[in-house]
Amino acid sequence: MTAWTSLLPNVAAFSTLLLGGLSLFFPFTLASFVGLKPSESEGLSEIRSIFGCFFIGLGAACLWLQEAAAFTTLGTACIAAALGRIVSVY
């Protein structure tokens, strides 16, 4: 395995972890970035839980486990989210 093939999955996992941390501690910034407007405390809670804690858990699991299955799960989730966005645009 080359250095790049072992480094890139960890960079993706760390980026996911970082995005989750930013979403947890700065939910209004993330909400405006993705075009959401939480009007109630429940909306803010959803941003913190889904974009924050879920991403933190997913990224941290990859970094901690260092298993191909964990990185595959992260990649599959990102691809599924991208496909969902593409479908919703059209």
KEVEXGU-319645 format. One record per residue: residue in three letters; x, y, z of N, C-alpha, C, O in turn; residue number from 1. Coordinates in steps of 0.2 Angstrom, whole numbers, padded with zeros to 4 digits. Example, Ala and Ser with C-alpha at 12.3 -4.5 7.8 and 13.67 -1.06 7.14 Angstrom:
// KEVEXGU-319645
<node gutor="ala" n_c1="0066" n_c2="-0028" n_c3="0039" ca_c1="0062" ca_c2="-0022" ca_c3="0039" c_c1="0066" c_c2="-0016" c_c3="0039" o_c1="0071" o_c2="-0017" o_c3="0042" banu="1"/>
<node gutor="ser" n_c1="0064" n_c2="-0011" n_c3="0035" ca_c1="0068" ca_c2="-0005" ca_c3="0036" c_c1="0064" c_c2="0000" c_c3="0039" o_c1="0067" o_c2="0006" o_c3="0040" banu="2"/>
// end
This chain:
// KEVEXGU-319645
<node gutor="met" n_c1="0004" n_c2="-0006" n_c3="0000" ca_c1="0000" ca_c2="0000" ca_c3="0000" c_c1="0004" c_c2="0006" c_c3="0000" o_c1="0009" o_c2="0007" o_c3="0004" banu="1"/>
<node gutor="thr" n_c1="0003" n_c2="0011" n_c3="-0004" ca_c1="0007" ca_c2="0017" ca_c3="-0005" c_c1="0005" c_c2="0022" c_c3="0001" o_c1="0000" o_c2="0021" o_c3="0004" banu="2"/>
<node gutor="ala" n_c1="0009" n_c2="0027" n_c3="0001" ca_c1="0008" ca_c2="0032" ca_c3="0007" c_c1="0001" c_c2="0036" c_c3="0005" o_c1="-0002" o_c2="0037" o_c3="0010" banu="3"/>
<node gutor="trp" n_c1="0000" n_c2="0037" n_c3="-0001" ca_c1="-0006" ca_c2="0041" ca_c3="-0003" c_c1="-0012" c_c2="0037" c_c3="-0001" o_c1="-0017" o_c2="0039" o_c3="0001" banu="4"/>
<node gutor="thr" n_c1="-0012" n_c2="0030" n_c3="-0003" ca_c1="-0018" ca_c2="0026" ca_c3="-0002" c_c1="-0020" c_c2="0025" c_c3="0006" o_c1="-0025" o_c2="0024" o_c3="0008" banu="5"/>
<node gutor="ser" n_c1="-0015" n_c2="0026" n_c3="0010" ca_c1="-0016" ca_c2="0026" ca_c3="0017" c_c1="-0017" c_c2="0032" c_c3="0020" o_c1="-0021" o_c2="0033" o_c3="0025" banu="6"/>
<node gutor="leu" n_c1="-0015" n_c2="0038" n_c3="0017" ca_c1="-0016" ca_c2="0044" ca_c3="0020" c_c1="-0023" c_c2="0047" c_c3="0018" o_c1="-0026" o_c2="0050" o_c3="0022" banu="7"/>
<node gutor="leu" n_c1="-0025" n_c2="0046" n_c3="0012" ca_c1="-0031" ca_c2="0050" ca_c3="0009" c_c1="-0037" c_c2="0048" c_c3="0013" o_c1="-0041" o_c2="0052" o_c3="0015" banu="8"/>
<node gutor="pro" n_c1="-0038" n_c2="0041" n_c3="0015" ca_c1="-0044" ca_c2="0039" ca_c3="0019" c_c1="-0044" c_c2="0043" c_c3="0026" o_c1="-0049" o_c2="0045" o_c3="0029" banu="9"/>
<node gutor="asn" n_c1="-0038" n_c2="0044" n_c3="0029" ca_c1="-0038" ca_c2="0047" ca_c3="0035" c_c1="-0039" c_c2="0054" c_c3="0035" o_c1="-0042" o_c2="0057" o_c3="0039" banu="10"/>
<node gutor="val" n_c1="-0037" n_c2="0057" n_c3="0029" ca_c1="-0038" ca_c2="0064" ca_c3="0028" c_c1="-0046" c_c2="0065" c_c3="0027" o_c1="-0049" o_c2="0070" o_c3="0030" banu="11"/>
<node gutor="ala" n_c1="-0049" n_c2="0061" n_c3="0024" ca_c1="-0057" ca_c2="0061" ca_c3="0023" c_c1="-0060" c_c2="0060" c_c3="0030" o_c1="-0065" o_c2="0064" o_c3="0031" banu="12"/>
<node gutor="ala" n_c1="-0058" n_c2="0056" n_c3="0034" ca_c1="-0061" ca_c2="0054" ca_c3="0040" c_c1="-0060" c_c2="0060" c_c3="0045" o_c1="-0064" o_c2="0062" o_c3="0049" banu="13"/>
<node gutor="phe" n_c1="-0054" n_c2="0063" n_c3="0045" ca_c1="-0052" ca_c2="0069" ca_c3="0049" c_c1="-0056" c_c2="0075" c_c3="0047" o_c1="-0059" o_c2="0079" o_c3="0051" banu="14"/>
<node gutor="ser" n_c1="-0057" n_c2="0076" n_c3="0040" ca_c1="-0062" ca_c2="0081" ca_c3="0038" c_c1="-0069" c_c2="0080" c_c3="0040" o_c1="-0072" o_c2="0085" o_c3="0042" banu="15"/>
<node gutor="thr" n_c1="-0071" n_c2="0074" n_c3="0040" ca_c1="-0078" ca_c2="0073" ca_c3="0042" c_c1="-0078" c_c2="0075" c_c3="0050" o_c1="-0083" o_c2="0078" o_c3="0052" banu="16"/>
<node gutor="leu" n_c1="-0073" n_c2="0073" n_c3="0054" ca_c1="-0073" ca_c2="0074" ca_c3="0061" c_c1="-0073" c_c2="0082" c_c3="0062" o_c1="-0077" o_c2="0084" o_c3="0066" banu="17"/>
<node gutor="leu" n_c1="-0069" n_c2="0085" n_c3="0058" ca_c1="-0069" ca_c2="0093" ca_c3="0059" c_c1="-0075" c_c2="0096" c_c3="0057" o_c1="-0077" o_c2="0100" o_c3="0060" banu="18"/>
<node gutor="leu" n_c1="-0078" n_c2="0094" n_c3="0052" ca_c1="-0085" ca_c2="0097" ca_c3="0050" c_c1="-0090" c_c2="0095" c_c3="0055" o_c1="-0094" o_c2="0100" o_c3="0056" banu="19"/>
<node gutor="gly" n_c1="-0090" n_c2="0089" n_c3="0058" ca_c1="-0094" ca_c2="0088" ca_c3="0063" c_c1="-0093" c_c2="0093" c_c3="0069" o_c1="-0098" o_c2="0095" o_c3="0072" banu="20"/>
<node gutor="gly" n_c1="-0087" n_c2="0094" n_c3="0071" ca_c1="-0086" ca_c2="0098" ca_c3="0077" c_c1="-0088" c_c2="0105" c_c3="0075" o_c1="-0090" o_c2="0109" o_c3="0080" banu="21"/>
<node gutor="leu" n_c1="-0087" n_c2="0108" n_c3="0069" ca_c1="-0089" ca_c2="0114" ca_c3="0068" c_c1="-0096" c_c2="0115" c_c3="0068" o_c1="-0099" o_c2="0120" o_c3="0070" banu="22"/>
<node gutor="ser" n_c1="-0100" n_c2="0110" n_c3="0066" ca_c1="-0107" ca_c2="0110" ca_c3="0066" c_c1="-0110" c_c2="0109" c_c3="0073" o_c1="-0115" o_c2="0112" o_c3="0074" banu="23"/>
<node gutor="leu" n_c1="-0107" n_c2="0106" n_c3="0077" ca_c1="-0109" ca_c2="0105" ca_c3="0084" c_c1="-0108" c_c2="0112" c_c3="0088" o_c1="-0113" o_c2="0114" o_c3="0091" banu="24"/>
<node gutor="phe" n_c1="-0102" n_c2="0115" n_c3="0087" ca_c1="-0101" ca_c2="0121" ca_c3="0091" c_c1="-0103" c_c2="0128" c_c3="0087" o_c1="-0104" o_c2="0133" o_c3="0090" banu="25"/>
<node gutor="phe" n_c1="-0104" n_c2="0127" n_c3="0081" ca_c1="-0106" ca_c2="0133" ca_c3="0077" c_c1="-0112" c_c2="0131" c_c3="0072" o_c1="-0111" o_c2="0132" o_c3="0066" banu="26"/>
<node gutor="pro" n_c1="-0118" n_c2="0129" n_c3="0075" ca_c1="-0123" ca_c2="0127" ca_c3="0071" c_c1="-0126" c_c2="0132" c_c3="0066" o_c1="-0128" o_c2="0130" o_c3="0061" banu="27"/>
<node gutor="phe" n_c1="-0126" n_c2="0138" n_c3="0068" ca_c1="-0129" ca_c2="0143" ca_c3="0064" c_c1="-0125" c_c2="0145" c_c3="0058" o_c1="-0128" o_c2="0146" o_c3="0052" banu="28"/>
<node gutor="thr" n_c1="-0118" n_c2="0144" n_c3="0059" ca_c1="-0114" ca_c2="0145" ca_c3="0053" c_c1="-0115" c_c2="0140" c_c3="0048" o_c1="-0115" o_c2="0141" o_c3="0042" banu="29"/>
<node gutor="leu" n_c1="-0115" n_c2="0133" n_c3="0050" ca_c1="-0117" ca_c2="0128" ca_c3="0046" c_c1="-0124" c_c2="0129" c_c3="0042" o_c1="-0124" o_c2="0127" o_c3="0036" banu="30"/>
<node gutor="ala" n_c1="-0129" n_c2="0130" n_c3="0046" ca_c1="-0135" ca_c2="0131" ca_c3="0044" c_c1="-0135" c_c2="0136" c_c3="0038" o_c1="-0139" o_c2="0135" o_c3="0033" banu="31"/>
<node gutor="ser" n_c1="-0132" n_c2="0142" n_c3="0039" ca_c1="-0132" ca_c2="0147" ca_c3="0033" c_c1="-0128" c_c2="0144" c_c3="0027" o_c1="-0130" o_c2="0146" o_c3="0022" banu="32"/>
<node gutor="phe" n_c1="-0123" n_c2="0141" n_c3="0029" ca_c1="-0119" ca_c2="0138" ca_c3="0023" c_c1="-0123" c_c2="0133" c_c3="0019" o_c1="-0122" o_c2="0133" o_c3="0013" banu="33"/>
<node gutor="val" n_c1="-0127" n_c2="0129" n_c3="0022" ca_c1="-0131" ca_c2="0124" ca_c3="0018" c_c1="-0138" c_c2="0126" c_c3="0016" o_c1="-0141" o_c2="0123" o_c3="0013" banu="34"/>
<node gutor="gly" n_c1="-0139" n_c2="0133" n_c3="0018" ca_c1="-0146" ca_c2="0135" ca_c3="0016" c_c1="-0152" c_c2="0133" c_c3="0021" o_c1="-0157" o_c2="0133" o_c3="0018" banu="35"/>
<node gutor="leu" n_c1="-0150" n_c2="0131" n_c3="0027" ca_c1="-0155" ca_c2="0130" ca_c3="0032" c_c1="-0157" c_c2="0136" c_c3="0036" o_c1="-0152" o_c2="0140" o_c3="0037" banu="36"/>
<node gutor="lys" n_c1="-0163" n_c2="0136" n_c3="0039" ca_c1="-0165" ca_c2="0141" ca_c3="0043" c_c1="-0168" c_c2="0138" c_c3="0049" o_c1="-0175" o_c2="0137" o_c3="0049" banu="37"/>
<node gutor="pro" n_c1="-0165" n_c2="0136" n_c3="0054" ca_c1="-0168" ca_c2="0133" ca_c3="0060" c_c1="-0172" c_c2="0138" c_c3="0064" o_c1="-0170" o_c2="0143" o_c3="0066" banu="38"/>
<node gutor="ser" n_c1="-0179" n_c2="0137" n_c3="0064" ca_c1="-0183" ca_c2="0142" ca_c3="0067" c_c1="-0185" c_c2="0141" c_c3="0074" o_c1="-0188" o_c2="0145" o_c3="0078" banu="39"/>
<node gutor="glu" n_c1="-0184" n_c2="0134" n_c3="0076" ca_c1="-0186" ca_c2="0132" ca_c3="0083" c_c1="-0180" c_c2="0129" c_c3="0086" o_c1="-0175" o_c2="0127" o_c3="0082" banu="40"/>
<node gutor="ser" n_c1="-0180" n_c2="0128" n_c3="0092" ca_c1="-0174" ca_c2="0124" ca_c3="0095" c_c1="-0173" c_c2="0117" c_c3="0093" o_c1="-0168" o_c2="0114" o_c3="0093" banu="41"/>
<node gutor="glu" n_c1="-0179" n_c2="0114" n_c3="0091" ca_c1="-0178" ca_c2="0107" ca_c3="0088" c_c1="-0174" c_c2="0107" c_c3="0081" o_c1="-0171" o_c2="0102" o_c3="0080" banu="42"/>
<node gutor="gly" n_c1="-0175" n_c2="0112" n_c3="0077" ca_c1="-0171" ca_c2="0112" ca_c3="0071" c_c1="-0164" c_c2="0113" c_c3="0073" o_c1="-0159" o_c2="0110" o_c3="0069" banu="43"/>
<node gutor="leu" n_c1="-0162" n_c2="0117" n_c3="0078" ca_c1="-0155" ca_c2="0118" ca_c3="0080" c_c1="-0152" c_c2="0112" c_c3="0083" o_c1="-0147" o_c2="0110" o_c3="0081" banu="44"/>
<node gutor="ser" n_c1="-0157" n_c2="0108" n_c3="0086" ca_c1="-0155" ca_c2="0102" ca_c3="0089" c_c1="-0153" c_c2="0097" c_c3="0083" o_c1="-0149" o_c2="0093" o_c3="0084" banu="45"/>
<node gutor="glu" n_c1="-0157" n_c2="0097" n_c3="0078" ca_c1="-0156" ca_c2="0092" ca_c3="0072" c_c1="-0149" c_c2="0094" c_c3="0069" o_c1="-0146" o_c2="0089" o_c3="0067" banu="46"/>
<node gutor="ile" n_c1="-0148" n_c2="0100" n_c3="0068" ca_c1="-0141" ca_c2="0102" ca_c3="0065" c_c1="-0136" c_c2="0099" c_c3="0069" o_c1="-0131" o_c2="0096" o_c3="0067" banu="47"/>
<node gutor="arg" n_c1="-0136" n_c2="0100" n_c3="0076" ca_c1="-0131" ca_c2="0098" ca_c3="0080" c_c1="-0130" c_c2="0091" c_c3="0081" o_c1="-0125" o_c2="0088" o_c3="0081" banu="48"/>
<node gutor="ser" n_c1="-0136" n_c2="0087" n_c3="0080" ca_c1="-0135" ca_c2="0080" ca_c3="0081" c_c1="-0133" c_c2="0076" c_c3="0074" o_c1="-0129" o_c2="0072" o_c3="0074" banu="49"/>
<node gutor="ile" n_c1="-0136" n_c2="0078" n_c3="0069" ca_c1="-0135" ca_c2="0075" ca_c3="0062" c_c1="-0128" c_c2="0078" c_c3="0059" o_c1="-0124" o_c2="0074" o_c3="0058" banu="50"/>
<node gutor="phe" n_c1="-0128" n_c2="0084" n_c3="0058" ca_c1="-0122" ca_c2="0087" ca_c3="0055" c_c1="-0116" c_c2="0087" c_c3="0060" o_c1="-0110" o_c2="0087" o_c3="0058" banu="51"/>
<node gutor="gly" n_c1="-0117" n_c2="0087" n_c3="0067" ca_c1="-0112" ca_c2="0088" ca_c3="0072" c_c1="-0110" c_c2="0081" c_c3="0074" o_c1="-0105" o_c2="0078" o_c3="0072" banu="52"/>
<node gutor="cys" n_c1="-0114" n_c2="0078" n_c3="0079" ca_c1="-0112" ca_c2="0072" ca_c3="0082" c_c1="-0112" c_c2="0066" c_c3="0078" o_c1="-0107" o_c2="0062" o_c3="0079" banu="53"/>
<node gutor="phe" n_c1="-0116" n_c2="0065" n_c3="0073" ca_c1="-0116" ca_c2="0060" ca_c3="0068" c_c1="-0109" c_c2="0060" c_c3="0064" o_c1="-0106" o_c2="0055" o_c3="0064" banu="54"/>
<node gutor="phe" n_c1="-0107" n_c2="0066" n_c3="0062" ca_c1="-0101" ca_c2="0066" ca_c3="0058" c_c1="-0095" c_c2="0065" c_c3="0063" o_c1="-0090" o_c2="0062" o_c3="0061" banu="55"/>
<node gutor="ile" n_c1="-0095" n_c2="0068" n_c3="0069" ca_c1="-0090" ca_c2="0066" ca_c3="0073" c_c1="-0089" c_c2="0059" c_c3="0075" o_c1="-0084" o_c2="0056" o_c3="0074" banu="56"/>
<node gutor="gly" n_c1="-0095" n_c2="0056" n_c3="0076" ca_c1="-0094" ca_c2="0048" ca_c3="0077" c_c1="-0092" c_c2="0044" c_c3="0071" o_c1="-0088" o_c2="0040" o_c3="0072" banu="57"/>
<node gutor="leu" n_c1="-0094" n_c2="0046" n_c3="0065" ca_c1="-0092" ca_c2="0043" ca_c3="0059" c_c1="-0084" c_c2="0044" c_c3="0058" o_c1="-0081" o_c2="0039" o_c3="0056" banu="58"/>
<node gutor="gly" n_c1="-0082" n_c2="0050" n_c3="0058" ca_c1="-0075" ca_c2="0051" ca_c3="0057" c_c1="-0071" c_c2="0048" c_c3="0063" o_c1="-0065" o_c2="0046" o_c3="0061" banu="59"/>
<node gutor="ala" n_c1="-0073" n_c2="0049" n_c3="0069" ca_c1="-0069" ca_c2="0046" ca_c3="0074" c_c1="-0068" c_c2="0039" c_c3="0074" o_c1="-0063" o_c2="0036" o_c3="0075" banu="60"/>
<node gutor="ala" n_c1="-0074" n_c2="0035" n_c3="0072" ca_c1="-0074" ca_c2="0028" ca_c3="0071" c_c1="-0069" c_c2="0026" c_c3="0066" o_c1="-0065" o_c2="0021" o_c3="0067" banu="61"/>
<node gutor="cys" n_c1="-0068" n_c2="0029" n_c3="0061" ca_c1="-0063" ca_c2="0028" ca_c3="0055" c_c1="-0056" c_c2="0029" c_c3="0058" o_c1="-0052" o_c2="0024" o_c3="0057" banu="62"/>
<node gutor="leu" n_c1="-0055" n_c2="0034" n_c3="0061" ca_c1="-0048" ca_c2="0036" ca_c3="0064" c_c1="-0046" c_c2="0031" c_c3="0069" o_c1="-0040" o_c2="0029" o_c3="0070" banu="63"/>
<node gutor="trp" n_c1="-0051" n_c2="0029" n_c3="0073" ca_c1="-0049" ca_c2="0024" ca_c3="0079" c_c1="-0048" c_c2="0017" c_c3="0076" o_c1="-0044" o_c2="0014" o_c3="0078" banu="64"/>
<node gutor="leu" n_c1="-0053" n_c2="0015" n_c3="0072" ca_c1="-0053" ca_c2="0008" ca_c3="0070" c_c1="-0048" c_c2="0006" c_c3="0065" o_c1="-0045" o_c2="0001" o_c3="0065" banu="65"/>
<node gutor="gln" n_c1="-0047" n_c2="0011" n_c3="0060" ca_c1="-0042" ca_c2="0010" ca_c3="0055" c_c1="-0043" c_c2="0003" c_c3="0051" o_c1="-0039" o_c2="0000" o_c3="0049" banu="66"/>
<node gutor="glu" n_c1="-0050" n_c2="0002" n_c3="0050" ca_c1="-0052" ca_c2="-0004" ca_c3="0046" c_c1="-0055" c_c2="-0002" c_c3="0040" o_c1="-0058" o_c2="0004" o_c3="0039" banu="67"/>
<node gutor="ala" n_c1="-0054" n_c2="-0006" n_c3="0035" ca_c1="-0056" ca_c2="-0004" ca_c3="0028" c_c1="-0064" c_c2="-0003" c_c3="0028" o_c1="-0067" o_c2="0001" o_c3="0024" banu="68"/>
<node gutor="ala" n_c1="-0067" n_c2="-0008" n_c3="0032" ca_c1="-0075" ca_c2="-0007" ca_c3="0032" c_c1="-0077" c_c2="-0001" c_c3="0035" o_c1="-0082" o_c2="0002" o_c3="0032" banu="69"/>
<node gutor="ala" n_c1="-0074" n_c2="0002" n_c3="0039" ca_c1="-0076" ca_c2="0009" ca_c3="0042" c_c1="-0075" c_c2="0014" c_c3="0037" o_c1="-0079" o_c2="0018" o_c3="0036" banu="70"/>
<node gutor="phe" n_c1="-0069" n_c2="0014" n_c3="0033" ca_c1="-0068" ca_c2="0019" ca_c3="0028" c_c1="-0073" c_c2="0018" c_c3="0022" o_c1="-0075" o_c2="0023" o_c3="0019" banu="71"/>
<node gutor="thr" n_c1="-0074" n_c2="0012" n_c3="0021" ca_c1="-0079" ca_c2="0010" ca_c3="0016" c_c1="-0086" c_c2="0013" c_c3="0017" o_c1="-0090" o_c2="0016" o_c3="0013" banu="72"/>
<node gutor="thr" n_c1="-0088" n_c2="0012" n_c3="0024" ca_c1="-0094" ca_c2="0015" ca_c3="0026" c_c1="-0095" c_c2="0023" c_c3="0025" o_c1="-0100" o_c2="0025" o_c3="0023" banu="73"/>
<node gutor="leu" n_c1="-0089" n_c2="0026" n_c3="0027" ca_c1="-0089" ca_c2="0033" ca_c3="0026" c_c1="-0089" c_c2="0035" c_c3="0019" o_c1="-0093" o_c2="0040" o_c3="0017" banu="74"/>
<node gutor="gly" n_c1="-0086" n_c2="0032" n_c3="0015" ca_c1="-0086" ca_c2="0033" ca_c3="0008" c_c1="-0093" c_c2="0032" c_c3="0005" o_c1="-0096" o_c2="0036" o_c3="0001" banu="75"/>
<node gutor="thr" n_c1="-0096" n_c2="0027" n_c3="0007" ca_c1="-0103" ca_c2="0025" ca_c3="0004" c_c1="-0108" c_c2="0030" c_c3="0006" o_c1="-0112" o_c2="0032" o_c3="0003" banu="76"/>
<node gutor="ala" n_c1="-0107" n_c2="0032" n_c3="0013" ca_c1="-0112" ca_c2="0037" ca_c3="0015" c_c1="-0111" c_c2="0044" c_c3="0011" o_c1="-0116" o_c2="0047" o_c3="0010" banu="77"/>
<node gutor="cys" n_c1="-0105" n_c2="0046" n_c3="0010" ca_c1="-0104" ca_c2="0052" ca_c3="0006" c_c1="-0106" c_c2="0051" c_c3="-0001" o_c1="-0109" o_c2="0056" o_c3="-0004" banu="78"/>
<node gutor="ile" n_c1="-0105" n_c2="0046" n_c3="-0004" ca_c1="-0108" ca_c2="0045" ca_c3="-0011" c_c1="-0116" c_c2="0045" c_c3="-0011" o_c1="-0119" o_c2="0048" o_c3="-0016" banu="79"/>
<node gutor="ala" n_c1="-0119" n_c2="0041" n_c3="-0006" ca_c1="-0126" ca_c2="0041" ca_c3="-0006" c_c1="-0129" c_c2="0048" c_c3="-0005" o_c1="-0134" o_c2="0050" o_c3="-0008" banu="80"/>
<node gutor="ala" n_c1="-0126" n_c2="0052" n_c3="-0001" ca_c1="-0128" ca_c2="0059" ca_c3="0001" c_c1="-0127" c_c2="0063" c_c3="-0006" o_c1="-0131" o_c2="0067" o_c3="-0007" banu="81"/>
<node gutor="ala" n_c1="-0122" n_c2="0062" n_c3="-0009" ca_c1="-0121" ca_c2="0066" ca_c3="-0016" c_c1="-0126" c_c2="0064" c_c3="-0021" o_c1="-0129" o_c2="0068" o_c3="-0024" banu="82"/>
<node gutor="leu" n_c1="-0127" n_c2="0058" n_c3="-0021" ca_c1="-0133" ca_c2="0055" ca_c3="-0026" c_c1="-0139" c_c2="0058" c_c3="-0024" o_c1="-0143" o_c2="0060" o_c3="-0029" banu="83"/>
<node gutor="gly" n_c1="-0141" n_c2="0058" n_c3="-0018" ca_c1="-0147" ca_c2="0061" ca_c3="-0016" c_c1="-0148" c_c2="0069" c_c3="-0017" o_c1="-0153" o_c2="0071" o_c3="-0019" banu="84"/>
<node gutor="arg" n_c1="-0142" n_c2="0072" n_c3="-0017" ca_c1="-0142" ca_c2="0079" ca_c3="-0019" c_c1="-0143" c_c2="0080" c_c3="-0026" o_c1="-0147" o_c2="0085" o_c3="-0028" banu="85"/>
<node gutor="ile" n_c1="-0140" n_c2="0076" n_c3="-0030" ca_c1="-0140" ca_c2="0077" ca_c3="-0037" c_c1="-0147" c_c2="0075" c_c3="-0040" o_c1="-0150" o_c2="0079" o_c3="-0044" banu="86"/>
<node gutor="val" n_c1="-0150" n_c2="0070" n_c3="-0037" ca_c1="-0157" ca_c2="0068" ca_c3="-0038" c_c1="-0162" c_c2="0074" c_c3="-0036" o_c1="-0167" o_c2="0076" o_c3="-0040" banu="87"/>
<node gutor="ser" n_c1="-0161" n_c2="0077" n_c3="-0031" ca_c1="-0165" ca_c2="0083" ca_c3="-0028" c_c1="-0165" c_c2="0089" c_c3="-0033" o_c1="-0169" o_c2="0093" o_c3="-0033" banu="88"/>
<node gutor="val" n_c1="-0159" n_c2="0090" n_c3="-0036" ca_c1="-0158" ca_c2="0096" ca_c3="-0040" c_c1="-0162" c_c2="0095" c_c3="-0046" o_c1="-0165" o_c2="0100" o_c3="-0049" banu="89"/>
<node gutor="tyr" n_c1="-0163" n_c2="0089" n_c3="-0049" ca_c1="-0166" ca_c2="0088" ca_c3="-0055" c_c1="-0174" c_c2="0085" c_c3="-0053" o_c1="-0178" o_c2="0084" o_c3="-0058" banu="90"/>
// end
